[in-house]
Amino acid sequence: MKRATYILPALVIAAAVALASIFIVDERERALVLQFGSVKSVKDEPGLYFKIPFIQEVVRYDGRILGLPTQPLEVTPLDDRRLVVDAFARWRITNVIEFREAVGPGGEQAARDRLDRIINSAIRQVLGSVPSQRVLSEDRTSLMNQIRDQSRREAEALGVDVIDVRLTRTDLPEQNLAATFARMRAEREREAADEIARGNEAAQRVRASADRTVVEVTSEARKQAEVIRGEADAERNRIYAEAFGQDPEFFAFTRSLTAYQRALPGSNSSMVLSPDGEFFNYLNSERGSAPAQPAP
């Protein structure tokens, strides 16, 4: 009975010591075995491992690719035009021993703070050596590659690898936006005024050409109408001449009738003339007598 009383606590202690000496490394992480702060071993592969309980400790680090969004940074390019830049970096721990020695107990958060300073410094140096137009253009891959390479060289001492750096935003500071927008608006209004002026000029040319075409067509039509009218008058006169030559008396008679018709156009028209006037000479002539002069 007394032996069972001692065996049970011993088994509990043994089980606790066994559990304290066993640790598992996940495939997504890397582990360091430390003894009194010094690195004893590195566990890169996933699996079950052992350590000395209460003497050794295990520190785990993420073995995946990590992201780091930087804080907004104001830079001054080569043309002294200030810009606000945001960046996003991807990095990974490549040497856990160097990483532990560089960041100490601070771990990944301390590494992020130091990487943020390294990347910001690289952004200032690279973007400060080019004009702002190149920074604001869509083709800035070479600039991001330069920032990545410079950050990678400086981050090697931390035991990390900077895989990529991307500029997510490049804007003007708030105090410069109003002036920039006003300048852009003035430029667009000037371009609009130029387009309107060119449109009005083109419209004037089209109208002038149309007016000239109208004048030319009208003149040509009038000329053709005059020619046709002249030809018709000549033909009419020729017919009259032929008719007069065939029967002068009848021709005189028809001209007198036409004169009477034109002189008395309405039903209530009246004329006061002498009966023996020349206007009635043809009517006063007797049948079979000599032809009278036609009424003028």
VMD Tcl script that draws the C-alpha trace (Angstrom):
set ca {
  {0.00 0.00 0.00}
  {2.87 2.32 0.90}
  {4.70 1.31 -2.31}
  {1.68 2.25 -4.43}
  {1.58 5.60 -2.66}
  {5.14 6.40 -3.86}
  {4.83 4.85 -7.33}
  {1.88 6.95 -8.46}
  {3.55 10.36 -7.87}
  {6.72 9.03 -9.47}
  {4.80 8.02 -12.56}
  {3.15 11.45 -12.72}
  {6.52 13.17 -12.44}
  {8.04 10.89 -15.04}
  {5.16 11.57 -17.42}
  {5.52 15.33 -16.91}
  {9.27 15.13 -17.54}
  {8.66 13.04 -20.67}
  {6.10 15.47 -22.00}
  {8.41 18.43 -21.24}
  {11.20 16.78 -23.22}
  {9.10 16.22 -26.35}
  {8.17 18.90 -28.88}
  {6.73 18.85 -32.39}
  {7.88 21.03 -35.28}
  {5.16 21.90 -37.80}
  {5.88 21.96 -41.56}
  {5.10 25.68 -41.57}
  {7.75 26.65 -39.01}
  {11.36 26.34 -37.97}
  {12.60 25.83 -34.44}
  {15.69 26.62 -32.40}
  {16.69 24.66 -29.30}
  {18.26 27.07 -26.79}
  {20.20 26.24 -23.67}
  {20.73 29.15 -21.32}
  {20.21 31.49 -24.29}
  {22.71 29.78 -26.59}
  {21.66 27.94 -29.75}
  {22.13 24.19 -29.41}
  {20.36 22.89 -32.52}
  {18.17 23.90 -35.43}
  {15.09 21.93 -36.40}
  {14.26 22.66 -40.06}
  {12.24 19.54 -40.85}
  {8.78 18.79 -39.47}
  {8.59 15.97 -36.93}
  {8.92 14.91 -33.30}
  {12.02 16.02 -31.37}
  {13.44 15.85 -27.83}
  {15.07 18.36 -25.53}
  {16.36 18.48 -22.01}
  {13.44 19.58 -19.89}
  {13.76 22.65 -17.71}
  {17.21 23.36 -19.17}
  {16.56 23.73 -22.87}
  {13.79 25.76 -24.49}
  {12.33 25.81 -28.01}
  {11.83 29.03 -30.00}
  {9.66 28.77 -33.10}
  {9.72 31.00 -36.18}
  {7.39 31.11 -39.17}
  {8.98 29.44 -42.19}
  {6.47 30.80 -44.72}
  {6.67 33.91 -46.90}
  {5.53 36.87 -44.82}
  {4.11 40.22 -45.82}
  {5.16 43.66 -44.61}
  {3.11 46.78 -45.48}
  {5.25 49.86 -44.87}
  {4.06 53.10 -43.34}
  {3.27 56.04 -45.68}
  {6.53 57.76 -46.52}
  {7.09 61.21 -48.00}
  {9.94 61.31 -50.51}
  {11.45 64.08 -52.64}
  {12.36 63.01 -56.20}
  {15.03 64.60 -58.32}
  {12.79 67.50 -59.44}
  {11.93 68.49 -55.81}
  {8.30 67.46 -56.21}
  {7.25 65.75 -52.98}
  {5.36 62.44 -53.11}
  {3.69 60.18 -50.55}
  {4.64 56.54 -51.16}
  {3.32 53.26 -49.71}
  {5.05 49.94 -50.32}
  {4.42 46.27 -49.64}
  {7.27 43.78 -49.16}
  {7.38 39.99 -49.05}
  {10.14 38.36 -46.99}
  {11.16 35.04 -45.49}
  {13.49 33.84 -42.74}
  {16.37 31.97 -44.38}
  {18.85 31.53 -41.49}
  {17.22 31.12 -38.10}
  {20.54 31.31 -36.20}
  {21.47 34.68 -37.74}
  {17.89 35.79 -37.30}
  {17.99 34.98 -33.57}
  {21.31 36.72 -33.11}
  {20.10 39.81 -35.00}
  {16.66 40.33 -33.45}
  {17.06 38.56 -30.10}
  {13.94 37.78 -28.08}
  {11.96 40.33 -30.10}
  {11.40 37.74 -32.81}
  {9.40 38.49 -35.94}
  {8.00 41.81 -34.69}
  {11.50 43.18 -34.14}
  {12.45 41.94 -37.61}
  {9.45 43.76 -39.12}
  {10.46 47.02 -37.47}
  {14.03 46.75 -38.77}
  {12.87 45.70 -42.25}
  {10.50 48.67 -42.34}
  {13.42 51.02 -41.73}
  {15.59 49.25 -44.32}
  {12.90 49.37 -47.02}
  {12.04 53.01 -46.29}
  {15.70 53.95 -46.61}
  {15.96 52.12 -49.95}
  {12.79 53.85 -51.19}
  {14.20 57.27 -50.31}
  {17.51 56.58 -52.04}
  {16.08 55.07 -55.24}
  {13.14 57.45 -55.74}
  {15.26 60.45 -54.79}
  {17.56 59.79 -57.75}
  {14.87 59.97 -60.48}
  {12.30 62.62 -61.51}
  {8.75 62.40 -60.22}
  {7.35 61.77 -63.71}
  {9.11 58.41 -63.79}
  {7.82 57.52 -60.34}
  {4.23 58.37 -61.30}
  {4.37 56.53 -64.62}
  {3.06 53.00 -65.04}
  {6.45 51.67 -66.14}
  {8.28 51.71 -62.79}
  {9.20 48.04 -62.49}
  {12.91 48.84 -62.67}
  {12.58 51.21 -59.71}
  {10.86 48.55 -57.60}
  {13.56 46.04 -58.56}
  {16.26 48.47 -57.44}
  {14.47 48.96 -54.09}
  {14.19 45.18 -53.68}
  {17.86 44.53 -54.46}
  {19.10 47.24 -52.11}
  {16.79 46.05 -49.31}
  {17.88 42.46 -49.87}
  {21.55 43.32 -49.47}
  {20.94 45.18 -46.22}
  {18.57 42.53 -44.85}
  {21.03 39.66 -45.28}
  {22.53 40.53 -41.89}
  {19.16 39.75 -40.30}
  {19.08 36.25 -41.76}
  {16.09 37.07 -43.97}
  {15.54 37.30 -47.70}
  {13.52 40.16 -49.20}
  {11.66 38.44 -52.03}
  {9.82 41.38 -53.54}
  {8.95 45.04 -52.97}
  {5.99 46.73 -54.67}
  {4.92 50.37 -54.62}
  {1.21 50.33 -53.80}
  {0.58 54.10 -53.83}
  {2.38 57.16 -55.15}
  {0.36 60.31 -54.53}
  {0.94 63.97 -53.92}
  {0.71 65.34 -50.36}
  {-2.65 66.71 -49.30}
  {-1.45 70.31 -49.34}
  {-0.37 69.97 -52.99}
  {-3.47 68.21 -54.30}
  {-5.61 71.36 -54.60}
  {-2.96 73.24 -56.56}
  {-2.31 70.22 -58.76}
  {-6.00 69.71 -59.47}
  {-6.39 73.42 -60.28}
  {-3.47 73.25 -62.72}
  {-4.88 70.10 -64.32}
  {-8.29 71.76 -64.62}
  {-6.75 74.84 -66.26}
  {-4.86 72.64 -68.72}
  {-8.01 70.70 -69.61}
  {-10.00 73.94 -70.05}
  {-7.28 75.30 -72.32}
  {-7.32 72.10 -74.37}
  {-11.13 72.30 -74.56}
  {-10.95 75.94 -75.73}
  {-8.41 74.95 -78.39}
  {-10.64 72.12 -79.58}
  {-13.66 74.45 -79.70}
  {-11.68 77.05 -81.66}
  {-10.48 74.41 -84.12}
  {-14.04 73.12 -84.45}
  {-15.39 76.62 -85.13}
  {-12.68 77.19 -87.71}
  {-13.50 73.92 -89.43}
  {-17.21 74.80 -89.34}
  {-16.49 78.20 -90.93}
  {-14.52 76.51 -93.68}
  {-17.35 74.06 -94.31}
  {-19.95 76.85 -94.36}
  {-17.82 79.00 -96.68}
  {-17.32 76.06 -99.02}
  {-21.06 75.33 -98.96}
  {-21.93 78.98 -99.64}
  {-19.48 79.09 -102.54}
  {-20.95 75.88 -103.92}
  {-24.47 77.35 -103.64}
  {-23.39 80.49 -105.49}
  {-21.67 78.49 -108.20}
  {-24.62 76.12 -108.65}
  {-27.12 79.01 -108.65}
  {-25.06 80.99 -111.15}
  {-24.71 77.97 -113.40}
  {-28.47 77.32 -113.18}
  {-29.29 80.95 -113.98}
  {-26.92 80.90 -116.93}
  {-28.51 77.74 -118.28}
  {-31.99 79.22 -117.66}
  {-31.08 82.39 -119.58}
  {-29.69 80.34 -122.43}
  {-32.84 78.20 -122.57}
  {-35.05 81.29 -122.29}
  {-33.13 83.00 -125.10}
  {-33.37 79.93 -127.28}
  {-37.12 79.72 -126.54}
  {-37.61 83.40 -127.39}
  {-35.69 82.95 -130.62}
  {-37.77 79.92 -131.48}
  {-40.95 81.82 -130.64}
  {-39.90 84.76 -132.82}
  {-39.03 82.40 -135.64}
  {-42.46 80.79 -135.43}
  {-44.11 84.24 -135.34}
  {-42.10 85.32 -138.36}
  {-43.03 82.23 -140.32}
  {-46.69 82.69 -139.39}
  {-46.61 86.36 -140.33}
  {-45.01 85.54 -143.64}
  {-47.69 82.96 -144.46}
  {-50.73 85.21 -143.65}
  {-49.93 88.77 -142.60}
  {-53.60 89.74 -142.35}
  {-54.40 86.94 -139.92}
  {-51.31 87.70 -137.90}
  {-52.39 91.37 -137.62}
  {-55.84 90.23 -136.61}
  {-54.54 87.96 -133.79}
  {-52.24 90.70 -132.49}
  {-55.19 93.10 -132.33}
  {-57.28 90.56 -130.43}
  {-54.42 90.00 -128.00}
  {-54.16 93.75 -127.46}
  {-57.91 93.97 -126.81}
  {-57.70 91.10 -124.30}
  {-54.81 92.65 -122.39}
  {-56.46 96.07 -122.36}
  {-59.69 94.76 -120.84}
  {-58.62 92.05 -118.33}
  {-61.52 92.22 -115.85}
  {-65.31 91.94 -116.12}
  {-65.81 95.49 -114.84}
  {-63.02 97.16 -116.79}
  {-63.83 100.29 -118.74}
  {-61.92 102.53 -121.14}
  {-62.77 105.97 -122.50}
  {-61.40 106.26 -126.06}
  {-62.38 108.00 -129.24}
  {-64.20 105.67 -131.67}
  {-62.04 106.75 -134.51}
  {-58.80 106.18 -132.62}
  {-56.07 103.88 -133.88}
  {-56.93 101.27 -131.28}
  {-60.16 100.41 -133.10}
  {-58.85 100.71 -136.65}
  {-59.04 96.98 -137.33}
  {-62.55 96.65 -135.95}
  {-63.73 99.60 -138.02}
  {-62.37 98.18 -141.30}
  {-64.90 96.59 -143.56}
  {-64.80 93.01 -144.78}
  {-62.89 92.64 -147.98}
  {-61.28 96.08 -147.74}
  {-57.63 96.74 -147.43}
  {-56.04 95.45 -144.17}
  {-56.00 97.96 -141.38}
  {-53.01 98.69 -139.22}
  {-53.02 96.44 -136.17}
  {-53.62 97.97 -132.81}
  {-50.34 98.78 -131.11}
}
mol new
graphics top color blue
foreach p $ca { graphics top sphere $p radius 0.5 }
foreach p [lrange $ca 0 end-1] q [lrange $ca 1 end] { graphics top cylinder $p $q radius 0.2 }
display resetview
